[in-house]
C-alpha cells in the first residue's frame, strides 16, 4: 500500500463515519498518522487527496486534505452509549 493509498483509507474513514464520535475518532487517527509521517521526514500530499476526491465526483464539496468540511452525522445513525458525550473527541478550533 502506498503512502497516498493509506492516507485515502484514513480520509475515507473520517468521511464515512456515521456518528459524531466515530467521525472525531477517525479524524484523530488521521491527524496522528499525518503527524507520524511528517515526524518520519515524509510529506503528506493533501492536494493529492483533494484531487482524488475530485476524481470520485466530489469536486463541489468543501474539503481540506480530502476530508469533507460539510460532514454531518447520519440521521439514522445508531448512537453507541458506550461513551458519554463528554468522552467524545472534540473538534479542534481553527
Secondary structure, 3 states (H helix, E strand, C coil): CCHHHHHHHHHHHHHCCCCHHHHHHHHHHHHHHHHHHHHCCCCCCHHHHHHHHHHCCCCCCCEECCEECCCCCCCCCCCCCCCCHHHCCCCCCC
